[in-house]
Amino acid sequence: MFLTETTDWQTLGRRILTRAQDEIGPMGLDPETLGLVLVAPGADGAEGFAQNGMAPVYPCSLVKAFHLIHALAALEEGRVPAHGEMDRALRDMIRWSSNTATNYVIDLITGTTGDTLLEGAEYLDWVSKRERLNRFYWAQGWPEWAGCTIPQKLMDDTRYGREAQFAGAGGVNLNRLTPLACPRLLWGLFHGSLPLSAPSRGRARAILHRDPSSPDAGDPNFQLDGYLGGALPAGAEIWSKAGHNLWTGDTATSWFKHDMLRAEAPGRRPLIMVAMTSGRALAETHPQALPRLGRLIWDMTEDITRA
């Protein structure tokens, strides 16, 4: 594991969960089912706290941050030709969490298309190509990737044709991410342990950057207001990708709300927060639950992240 859970972080993490239960529990937050990971640079690398860190969860649009890194690597390696539509899709996939843009990126880096039914060898070849999305991350050798799978496209409702075939009966093959895989990706992006050149890492950071003063910040598709970064103090610099599903027509993919975020502020070491939540109350009824959680974490980690 890339993360060391020190005694101080474990103590602080338990205090944060207790406060979260008291203050946000009435909105539907259950610390027992919450996937929560906090990470900051320490003397010997990444230090922090994890609750349910290796429990795979349907990740909604968190997978788009992983596709961004894979797509940039594919561009560097020449597996995908650079072109304007790819640039536009990478931007919109993150900035507006566009499913259409994401599925375009998936098609390009796997050489597949979706929808109509396939059979036999043709279907198996298609599955193998789509599994490139997983193989890229298995090749990184991350223990945090155990239990993860991200080859399914992003859908606004239920699946049909080969996409339904691939998801499997009861959604057995739907996308899953562990809460620990998300900070592992952000840690690699900012600390240089991803298979990307410095210019590509810089490009990924620029795409993931969220400016609270931007005119777009209040748009729910921008995924800042209503998420972990929505109540952070002025002056905090934020990079993030969130995921949010209401009712999709499929119980396995409905009522989730997640965020993976890195924040910096003067006088503090960078802090990565990941929260993966489920349930209609958090996904729909109480949009300020995640911002309250983000601010609670930010305030309670001030001493331990002081520069």
Secondary structure, 3 states (H helix, E strand, C coil): CCEECCHHHHHHHHHHHHHHHHHHHHHCCCCCCCEEEEEEEECCEEEEEEECCCCCECCHHHHHHHHHHHHHHHHHHCCCCCCHHHHHHHHHHHHCCCHHHHHHHHHHHHCCCCCCCCCHHHHHHHHHHHCHHHHHHHCCCCHHHCCCECCCCCCCCCCCHHHHHHHCHHHCCCCEECCCHHHHHHHHHHHCCCCCCHHHHHHHHHHHEECCCCCCCCCHHHCCCCCHHHHCCCCCEEEEEEEEECCCCCHHHCCEEEEEEEEECCCECCEEEEEEEECHHHHHHCCCHHHHHHHHHHHHCCCCCEC
